[in-house]
Amino acid sequence: MLSRAGPYGADGMISGHRIAITQARGHAGARALLKRCQETTRDTTKGGFRVLQRHLSDVIYRALAADHHAHNDGTWTSRK
């Protein structure tokens, strides 16, 4: 069963900024999100990265959930 908590390895990547830093460096959408966050909330760079990390974790979760649904005919299964 897919859990929002996710595997600890993926959680470590998100909390460690690895994906966020890579996206901020090379993805125009991530740079725009950081700029928009800084302009609207006057947040620090660290706060902007927290917003970006949350956005990326949501994107990753939706992709995993869509993949799970595609391979299981749209039904959730639980393992016991």
N, C-alpha and C positions, 0 to 999 in steps of 0.2 A: 504494500500500500504506500502511496506517495504521501509524504509528510511535509508540512510547511517547515518543520524544523530542519529537514534535509540531513544529508550525511555530514558528519563533522568536517570532513575534508573540504567540501564545497563551502561550508560556513566559514572555515578558516581563510579561504581565498577571498571571500567577500569582506570579512572584517579586517583582513590584512591589506586592503586597498589595492591588491594586485590588479584586479579587473578594472576598478575605477580609475586607477592611474593610467593604465593602458588605453582605456576608452577616452579619457580626458586628453591624452596626448595625440590620439590618432582618429577620433571620431567627431565629426562636426556636430552631431546631435548632442553628445555629451558636453562638448565645450559650450554649446548654446544653453544647455540646462544649467551649467555652473554660472554662466554669465547672468542668466535670468534670475537665478537664485540670489546672486550677489546684489543685483540691481534692485530687486523687489523687497528683500528682507534685510539688506545691509549686513548679511551674515558673514562670518569669517570664512576663509578658504576651507578650514576644517569642517565647518558646518555645511558648506556646499558639497564637500565630498561625502558627508553623511547622507545628504539628500540623494546624491548620485548613486551611492551604494544601495540605498533602499529601492530606488528605481530599478537598478540592475538586478537586485534580488527578486523583485516582482516579475521582471521580464523573464528571468531564468525559470522561476516557478511556473509561469504560464506556459513556457515552452515545454517543460517537463510534463505538465498536466496534459497539454494537447497531445504530446507523444504517447502518453499513457492511454489516453482515451482512444487514440487512433489504433493502437495495438490491442485494445481490449473491448472493442465494439462499443465504446462509450460507457461501459459499466465499471464501477469501482469494485475491486475485489480486496478482501482482507485475508491476510495470512495468519494462521493461528499456530 
